[in-house]
């Protein structure tokens, strides 16, 4: 059975193909995907997609903070958290959609690994410099990108709250089980830290994305004033409100788990 993450990824591929390459090319890509990714009886090959394709998000967050990644299997919610985290972690307009279609998929460094200079102007410069038919299409792209982020925030934070609640119970259970091995205790602490750091990573990314969108809108407003400014401003303000940390206990969990 194809997972939710697999279905969403396949839908994204098809949408990008229709938008960017046209109906004929999309049909060709669909056939190619069926041939390359299809396994026995139509099942997707694990080499193309798998349920743990975003497991690296937690592993990268842990490694960047100097923590060994947990060897525990991911729970359904932990897997979902990482799937939901990836679209926020990847900068908007960081690569053309046709590259996504053809599998240009790369893990990204967590902010704690080294000082990563955040350039809030990168998105706006790319949006403005890229050829468009009219300035209104730039506004439309900006609005679409902000709306996409807004639709992702609530599902992510719903899962994040469930995970932190379960992790609180996991932390309590750890002290009540007398015969846990040192490795089990280490893996438990590592998973608590991983989950908290992934949530913190996404919160930071939402803040950065809102800042990038704001910079882009300000430049569009002076280069090509349009009535669409008001709608874009309203949506960005909504995303800025979402950027405020919405999950309590992340800092506590991360610090406690590392101790």
N, C-alpha and C positions, 0 to 999 in steps of 0.2 A: 504494500500500500504506500502511495506517495505521501510524504509528510507535508505539513503546512508550509515549512520552509522551502521544500522542493517546489511545491505548487506556486508559491509566491515568486520564486526565482524564475521559474518557467514563464509565468505571466509577464514578468518584467522583460524577459528576453523578447517575447512576442510583441509586446507593446513598443519596445524600442525599435524592433525591426520594422513594424508598420509605420512608425513615425518618421524614421530616418531613411529607410531604404526602399520603401514602397511596397505595394502588395505583392508584386511578382517576386521581389527579393525575399520578402518575408516568407512566402511559400517555400522558396528554395531552402531558407534557413531552417524552417520547420522540418523539412525532409532530412536535412543534414543532422539536426538535433536528434531526430528519431533514429537515424542510422548510427550516430556516434554514441548517443547516450542510452539507446535502448538495449536492454538485456533480454534474457529469456522471458517469453510471454509478455513482452512490452514493458517489463520492469526497467527502471532507470539504473544504469550501471553505477556502482559505488565509485568508480573512477571519475565520473562526471559530477555527481551530487551525492552527498551522504548526510545523515542526520547530524553529524558532529562537524560539519564543514566550518563552523565558526567557533569551535572549541578553542582555537588558538587565541581568541580574544581574551579569555580568562588567563590562559597561560602567559600571554604577553604582558598583561597587567601585573600578574604576580612576579614574573621575571624582572620586569622593569623596577619593581619595588624591592628587589633582592629576596624574594620569597620563592621557595620551591613550589611548583604547581602540584595540586592534589592529584593523586592517582585514582580517586573515587570516580565512578561513572557519573555522568551528568544526569540530574533528574530532568523530567520533562520541562519544568519551569526554568531550570538553569540553562537548558539548551535554548529555550525560547528567548530568554533574556539576552543571550549572546547573538541570536539571530536578529532580534530587534535592535541590538546595539550597533551592529555593523553599518547600517545606512547613516547613522549619526556620526560615526567615527570617520567614515570616508568623506573628505571635503566635497561640498557641492561643486559640480562642473569640474572635478579634478581630472576627468578623462572623458573622451567622447563616448557616447552610448554604444557606437558600433564596436568599440573595443570590449565593452562589457558583453556584447552579444557573442563575440568570438572568444570569450573566456580569459580576458586579461584581468585576472583576479590575484591581488597581492595582499598579504598580511601587512598591517601598518604598525609603526612603532607607538607604544604607549608614551604619554607625556613624561612619565617618571624615569624613563630609561636615560634620557639626556635632555638638556635644555633645547626644546624645539621652538624656534622663533615663529610665533603665530603672526601671519600677515593678513590682517583684516581687509586689505585692499585687493588681494589676489582674485577673489570671486568677482568683485565689481569690475576690475580691469578686464578680466576675461569676458564678462558679460557685455561690456561696452565695446571692446575691441573686435569681438567676433562679428562677422558680417551678418546683418539682419536686413529684412526688407524695409522696415520702418522702425522708428523709436518705440512705437506701441508694442511691437513684438518683444522688445527688451523688457518692458514693464510686464508683459504677459508671462515671460519666462521667470522673472523675479517672483511674481505673485504665485505662479505654479510651484516654484521651489519652496517658498515659505509655507504654502498650504500643505505640501507633501510632508514637511517636517511636523506641522501641527497635527496632522492625522496620525503620525507615528508616536507622539509623545504620550498620550493617554494609555495605549496598549503597553508601552514600555514600562511606565511607572506603575501600572496595575500589577504587572508581573514582578517588578522590583519590590513592591510592598509585600507581596506574598512570599517572596524569597527571604526577605529580612525577617518576616514573622517566623518562617520555618527555621531560619538560621538561629534565631533566638532560642527556639526549642532545642535545636541541635546542640547549641552551646551548653544549655542546662543539662541535657542528657549526657553529655561528655563527662561531666563531673559526677554523675550518678552510676556510671558503669565502671566497676573497680578493676576489671580484667582487660581493659583496652591495652593493646600493644603500643609501644612507642611509635611505631609507624602509623597506626590508626589515629593516634592523637595528633601526630604531625599532619596527616592528610586532612583531618577534621579542621584543624586550625588554618591550613592552607586554603581549603575550600571557602571558609568563612571570609578570609581575606580576599580571595579571588572575586567572590560575588560583590563584596563591598566596593572593591576597586573598579570593577566594570561599571557599576552604577555611578560612581564618582566620575569616571572617565566620560560617560555619556552626558552627565550634567555639565561638565566643563565644555564638551563639544557643542551642546545646545547654546551655551553662552557665546561661544565663538561664532557660531553660525549666525545668530541674531545680530551680532556686531558686524559681521561681513555684509549681511543683507542691508543693514542700516547705512553702512558706508556706500554701498551701491546705489541705494535709493537717493541719498543726498546728491550724488554726482549726476544721476539721471535727472533729478529735479532742476538742476541748474543748466544742464546741457540740453535737455529736451523737456521743458515743462509740459505736463499733461494732466488731465483730470484723474487719471489712474493713480496719481501720487497718493491720493487720500486712501484708496483701498489698500494699496501696498503698505502705507504707514500704519493702518489699523491692524493688518495681519502681523507685521513685524512687532508692533507693540504687544500683541497677544503672545507671540513667540518669546519675547523678552520676559513676559510674566511667567511663562513656562520654564524659563531658564533659571529662575530662583529655585534652589534646592527644595524638592517636594517630597523627599524621602528621609525621614528622621533616622538617626542612628548609623548613618554610613561611616562617618568619621570614627565613631566609637568602635564599630565592628572591625574596621580596617586596622585601627591601632591595637585593639585587644587581640586580634588574631595574629598580629605580627609579634606580639610579646611572648 
